[in-house]
Amino acid sequence: MLKTTIMRQIGLFLIFLIAPLSIPKTAAQEIDSLKIFENITDIEKLIRQRQVQEAPPPQVVPGTVTPLPQLQDTSKYNPAIRVTVPLDYLYTRKENGTLQLPDNLFFTTSLEGLTFLDTIFYNPLFLPMIFTGKMLPSDLNFYPKKERNIYRGLLISPDKTFAPKLMHSAFVDSVRRDFYKSYPDRVKLSVFDLEGLPSSSKDTEVLETFNPFKELISTETSYSLNAPQVEKTEIRRRYWVYNGDHSFQLSQSYFSPNWHKGGTSNFTFVNTHVLRMNYRKEKVRFNNTFEWRLSVFTAPDDTIRKYRIGDDLIRYYGDFGLDAFAKKWSYSTNLDVRSQLFNNYPTNSNEIRSAFLAPLYVNGGVGLKYNLDKRFEKVRHRRVRLDLHLAPLSFNFRYIGNEKVSVTRYGIEEGKKHTMDLGSTVTANLIYDFNRYITWNSRLKYFTSYEKVEAEFENTLNMALTNAFSTRFFLNLRFDDSVPPDPKFKYLQITQLLSFGLNYKW
């Protein structure tokens, strides 16, 4: 009997010596040289260790003698042989270090309810301590904490949301911060050192293979994200800017024959066109303005003609300048040319009072120009545009090109067709937009030869009713002491018009 027992023990010993040599070792077995995976997967060993730790220590009563255990004949029983077989000897490992389990293990009913979280076998609190640099909490606040119910007013129970997981994550972060502060000498690893480690291409393959959201989130229809071929167009800078104002206004008045104060009924048509062409490149400025005004009204009191010409004006104003030493100032020269197109007659007379190039006004000068363009932030569409030209050296030329027109009416000596005066000129052009619908246009010109003065002050108030219809009030004041004075108005000349009609800007 004893001989049989000895032979059996020798046979088992030889099996344990030969078994590791008969099974080929994989790369994962060679890596597991510290038997870490063996200690984790040896369930029987873990149970024995837990029983030893949980077993209470034997109680010894003072004054008593513990009897010695009786010796038994071990030859009567077969010795219990405990064989620990690691999983490395049963299954092979993949290249990433995980076990290659048989496929039949994945088709059991016990694995039907598993999720991604069921495959995580670790707790973040028991991982190696790695310094992440996050020493301050995310909810850092220097104000005293107020007691309040964070779940008050929620329509969904917090247990059905991510709130418990977020609280657990915050708890893990707080434990790690406390460990950093309490045991800084035990922190041996840092993320800043791990970031420099070379990454394997197999890591990307594992992430793509075991991505649980890859199949959960997908589009029903795939679209191409390739950028369409767009033809490139070179955008050139424009140095010329064009804009204009056009209006067609009407006015009508009627007086009955028995009106107590009397009066003359008439119908007036007013036509106004303003075209602006401005050029600017670097320090060079060149502004041009063309204007044509014509008003025609019926004349019931005139026995010779049925209609008469009221306001008739063609005007060109231009200035050329270079930016000066100060902002908004420029050295400039300007030119103003004015005349009319049609003949104008007094009431019940064939005497021509004015005609084309009779008179012709030409004014030019050299000096400084101030330009202002301001937009108001508090009031939308409110804008001020001002051009002020100061010409200390300028000329004023007058010419009568029709022999039937009296030259003395325009300050020219009898027997001459033209005159020219030297002096100074101040010219100001103002466009003030009160809002989107009301605009005030004003032009002031003052020339003096230090012997006589010629000044004009034009004002136009345009009130838009819609995008197309507007009401316009026009007032023009003119002062000229080179012409014979009027018995009532002296050297002051006034024209005024109120009309309604179409208005267009571009």
ABEGO torsion letter per residue (X at the ends): XAAAAAAAAAAAAAAAAAAAAABBBBAAAAABAAGAAAAAABAAAAAAAAAAAABBBBBBBBGBBBBBBBBBBAAABBBBBBBBBBAAAABBBBAAGBBBBBAAAAABAAAAABBAAAABABBAAABBBBBAGBABBAABBABBBBBBBAABGBABBAAABAAAAAAAAAAAAAAAAAAAAABAAABABBAAAAAABBBBAAAAAAAAAABAAAAABBBABBBBABBBBBBBBBBBBBABBBBBBBBBBBBBBBBBAABAAEEBBBBBBBBBBBBBBBBBBEABBBBBBBBBBBBBBBBAABAABABBBBBBBBBBBBBBBBBBABBGBBBBBBBBBBBBABBBBBBGBABBABBBGOBBBBBBBBEBBBBBBBBBAABBGBBBBBBBBBBABBBBBBBBABAABBAAAAGBBBGBABBBBBBBBBBBBBBBBABAABBBBBBBBBBBAGABBBBBBBBBBBBBABAABBBBBBBBBBBBAABBBBAAAEABBBBBBBBBEBBBBX
